[in-house]
C-alpha cells in the first residue's frame, strides 16, 4: 500500500506516528496534529518546538513522545493527510467526464489556478515538507509518490485530448508542463520570486504559467464537439 493511501495495515515507517488503539488516545494524537497545523498558520516550522506543540495541544511532553519520535513525526502525519486529500481531489479533477464540452486550455488554466491557491493556503506546510525531503527519505518518498501520481493523472487526461495537442510526444509534453508548474510554484510561492520580470501577482502567475504550459503542449482550439 502506498504511503499516501488511507487506512490499511502497512507497516509504520521509522519516525511515523504510533497509531493509538483507544479513542481517548486517538483524541490526544489529533490534538497534537491540530496544534501543529494551528502553529504553522502563525509561523514557520523551524520556529516551532515540541514544547510549543504540547502547550497548544494542552497535553504532556510524555504523551507527545508516546506517539511521535520528534516534531518531524507530527509533520509527517500532517503531510500524509494533506497528500491523501490531494490525491482524492486530483483524481476527481482529472476525470475526463468533468471536462466534457470544455477545452484543454480551460483544464490547464483551472488546474494551475487551483495549484497556486493550494500553495498559498498551505505554504508553510509545503515549505517544511520540501525542506525535510532534502535530507529525510520519508518526506522524499511521500513527495515523489504524490507528485508522480498527480503527473500521471494530468497525463492521462491530456492523452484523451490529443486532437488539441500538436507536440510530437503528448505524454512527454504533459510531463514537461507538470515539471514546469511544480518547479515554478516551489520557487515562487515557497521561497519568493527572484527575477525582476517575475509575475507580480498570483493572477498574473496563473496566466503566465498557463501560457507556457499550453506552448509546451502545442495546444490548439478544439475542432468539434
C-alpha positions in Angstrom: 0.0 0.0 0.0 1.2 3.5 -0.9 2.0 5.8 2.0 -0.4 8.3 0.5 -3.3 5.8 0.7 -5.7 5.9 3.7 -6.2 3.1 6.1 -4.9 -0.4 5.9 -2.2 -2.5 7.5 1.0 -1.1 6.1 3.9 -1.2 8.5 4.8 2.1 10.3 7.7 3.9 8.7 10.5 4.9 11.1 9.5 8.0 12.9 5.9 7.9 11.8 3.1 8.4 14.3 2.3 5.4 16.5 -1.3 4.8 15.9 -3.4 4.6 19.1 -5.7 1.7 19.8 -8.2 3.6 22.0 -10.5 6.5 21.3 -9.0 8.7 24.0 -5.5 8.1 22.8 -6.6 8.9 19.2 -8.1 12.2 20.5 -4.7 13.1 22.0 -3.0 12.4 18.7 -5.5 14.6 16.9 -4.8 17.4 19.4 -1.1 17.3 18.5 -1.9 17.3 14.8 -4.3 20.2 15.1 -2.0 22.1 17.3 0.8 21.8 14.8 -1.4 22.9 12.0 -2.5 25.9 14.0 1.1 26.8 14.8 2.0 26.5 11.1 -0.7 29.1 10.4 1.3 31.5 12.6 5.0 30.8 11.9 7.4 28.6 10.0 8.1 25.0 11.1 11.7 25.6 12.1 10.4 28.2 14.7 8.0 25.6 16.2 9.3 23.4 19.1 7.8 20.3 20.7 7.1 22.4 23.7 5.1 24.8 21.6 3.0 21.8 20.2 2.5 20.3 23.6 1.3 23.6 25.1 -1.0 24.4 22.2 -2.5 20.9 22.5 -2.8 21.1 26.3 -1.2 17.8 26.7 2.1 16.5 28.3 5.5 16.0 26.8 5.3 12.3 27.7 2.1 11.9 25.8 3.7 13.5 22.8 6.7 11.2 22.8 4.4 8.2 23.3 3.1 9.0 19.8 5.9 10.7 17.9 9.7 10.4 17.9 10.1 14.2 17.3 8.4 17.2 15.8 9.0 15.8 12.3 6.8 12.8 13.2 3.8 15.1 13.6 4.8 17.0 10.5 4.9 13.7 8.6 1.4 12.9 9.8 0.2 16.3 8.6 1.9 15.7 5.2 0.4 12.3 4.8 -3.1 13.6 5.5 -2.6 16.5 3.1 -1.2 14.3 0.3 -4.2 11.9 0.8 -6.6 14.8 0.2 -4.6 15.9 -2.8 -4.7 12.5 -4.5 -8.5 12.4 -3.9 -9.0 15.9 -5.4 -6.7 15.4 -8.3 -8.3 12.1 -9.3 -11.7 13.7 -9.4 -10.4 16.9 -11.1 -8.8 14.9 -13.9 -11.8 12.8 -14.7 -12.5 13.4 -18.5 -16.2 13.4 -17.8 -15.8 16.5 -15.6 -14.4 18.4 -18.7 -16.9 17.4 -21.4 -17.6 20.4 -23.5 -14.5 22.3 -22.2 -11.1 22.7 -23.7 -7.6 21.5 -22.7 -6.7 25.2 -22.3 -9.5 25.6 -19.7 -8.4 22.4 -17.9 -4.8 23.7 -17.7 -5.8 27.2 -16.5 -8.1 25.9 -13.8 -5.5 23.3 -12.7 -2.8 25.9 -12.4 -5.2 28.3 -10.6 -6.1 25.7 -8.0 -2.4 24.7 -7.6 -1.5 28.4 -6.8 -4.4 28.6 -4.4 -3.2 25.4 -2.6 0.4 26.6 -2.4 -0.8 29.9 -0.9 -3.1 28.2 1.6 -0.6 25.6 2.8 2.7 27.4 2.1 4.4 26.8 5.4 3.4 23.1 5.4 4.6 22.6 1.8 7.8 24.5 2.5 8.6 22.5 5.6 7.9 19.2 3.8 10.0 20.2 0.8 13.0 21.2 3.1 12.6 18.0 5.0 12.6 16.0 1.8 16.1 17.2 1.0 17.5 15.1 3.9 14.8 12.8 5.1 13.9 9.8 3.0 10.4 9.6 4.5 9.4 13.0 3.2 11.2 12.5 -0.1 9.4 9.2 -0.7 6.0 10.8 0.0 6.7 13.8 -2.3 7.8 11.6 -5.2 4.8 9.4 -4.8 2.2 12.2 -4.7 3.9 14.2 -7.5 4.2 11.1 -9.6 0.5 10.4 -9.1 -0.5 14.0 -10.0 1.7 13.9 -13.1 0.1 10.7 -14.3 -3.4 11.9 -13.7 -2.7 15.0 -15.7 -1.1 13.0 -18.5 -4.0 10.5 -18.7 -6.3 13.5 -19.2 -4.1 15.1 -21.8 -3.9 11.9 -23.8 -7.7 12.0 -24.1 -7.3 15.3 -25.9 -4.6 14.5 -28.5 -6.7 16.3 -31.0 -5.9 19.6 -29.2 -2.1 18.8 -28.8 0.4 19.4 -31.6 3.5 18.4 -29.6 5.1 15.4 -31.2 5.1 13.4 -27.9 2.0 14.4 -26.0 2.9 12.3 -23.0 6.3 13.9 -22.6 4.8 17.3 -23.2 2.4 16.8 -20.4 5.2 15.8 -18.1 7.2 18.8 -19.1 4.2 21.1 -18.4 3.8 19.4 -15.0 7.5 19.8 -14.2 7.3 23.5 -15.2 4.3 24.1 -12.9 5.9 22.4 -9.8 9.3 24.0 -10.2 7.8 27.4 -10.7 5.4 27.2 -7.8 8.0 25.6 -5.5 10.3 28.6 -6.1 7.9 31.5 -6.5 5.4 30.6 -3.8 7.5 28.8 -1.2 10.7 30.8 -1.4 9.9 34.0 -3.3 10.1 35.4 -6.8 13.7 36.1 -7.7 13.7 37.8 -11.1 12.7 41.4 -12.0 10.2 40.2 -14.6 8.5 37.5 -12.5 4.7 37.9 -12.4 3.8 40.5 -9.7 0.6 38.8 -8.6 -0.9 35.3 -8.4 -3.4 36.2 -11.1 -0.5 37.1 -13.4 1.4 34.0 -12.4 -1.5 31.8 -13.3 -1.8 33.5 -16.7 1.9 33.2 -17.3 2.2 29.6 -16.4 -0.9 28.7 -18.4 0.5 30.3 -21.5 3.9 28.5 -21.0 2.2 25.1 -20.5 0.0 25.5 -23.5 3.0 26.4 -25.6 4.8 23.2 -24.4 1.7 21.1 -25.3 1.3 22.9 -28.6 -2.4 23.3 -27.6 -4.8 24.3 -30.3 -8.6 25.1 -30.2 -10.9 22.1 -30.3 -12.3 21.5 -33.8 -15.6 19.9 -32.8 -17.9 18.6 -30.0 
